Amino acid sequence: MVQFFRNIRRRLIESGRVRRYLAYASGEILLVVIGILIAMQINNWNEDRKLSLALDSSLWEVREDLIQDTMELNRMIIIRKIDFEAQKKVIAVLEGNQPQTNTLYADLARVMLRRNVTLIRNGFDLINEIGLSKLSNISLRNALVVYYNKNQVDVANEVSDDNYEFENVWLPYVREHFREWDFDEIAIPVEDSFILMDTYLLTTLKTNMNNLNGTLNALETAYSSASRLIQSIEAEIHP
C-alpha cells in the first residue's frame, strides 16, 4: 500500500502536474490525520470502557461491603437497645422507682459494656484508588463520602467512648464492688445494700445513658445510610 502511494506521487511529479500532486499530498495528509483521530478515538473509547468496568467492579464490592455493614449494624442496634433498657431498669431500681427483682443481676451485667463494631471499607478504598471524581453520578459520590467519612467515623467515635468508659470507669468499679461478674450474663455485688444506696453508681449510669443514646443514634444513622446506598448502587450498576 505504501509503495502504491509512492508510485502515484512519483508519476505526478514526473509528469509535472504540480496542482494534482499538491491536491493528492493534501488528501494523503488528511487521510493520515483522520486515521490518527480514529485511532485516538478508539483508544479513548477503550480507556473509558476499562474505567467503566473498573468502577462497576469496585461499586459491586462496595455493595457487598454495605450488605455486611447493614447486618452488623442491625445486630448491634438490637443488642444496644437491650443494653439501654437493662440500664434504664437498673437506674429505676437505684432511684427507688422500682423494687429490686430477680433480673437485677442480669441487668447489671449489661450496663456500660464495650461492644465493638466492625465495618468494612475495602470497596470504597478501591474506588479512591481509581479516583472517586471519575464517578459521574454526583449524588452517589456524595452519599459514599458521607457514609464512609462521616457515618462510619461517628460510629467508631461513639464506640470508642463506650469502650473508654467500660475500661476506665466500669471495670474498676466492678473489681471493687462485685464478687461475681460475667460479661453480658450476670453481675452479683459484694453487698446489695451498698449498690442500691451508692449515689456514685447512680450518677455514673445516668451519665452513661447519654453516651449509649449517642451510640444508638450513630448506629441507626449509619444503618439508614448504608441501606440507601445499596439501592443507589444497584440502580447505578443495573439502570
Secondary structure, DSSP 8 states (H G I E B T S, - for coil): -HHHHHHHHHHHHHTT-HHHHHHHHHHHHHHHHHHHHHHHHHHHHHHHHHHHHHHHHHHHHHHHHHHHHHHHHHHHHHHHHHHHHHHHHHHHHHTTSS---TTHHHHHTTTT---------HHHHHHHHH-GGG---HHHHHHHHHIIIIIHHHHHHHHHHHHHHIIIIIHHHHHHHEEEEETTTEEEES-HHHHHH-HHHHHHHHHHHHHHHHHHHHHHHHHHHHHHHHHHHHHHH--
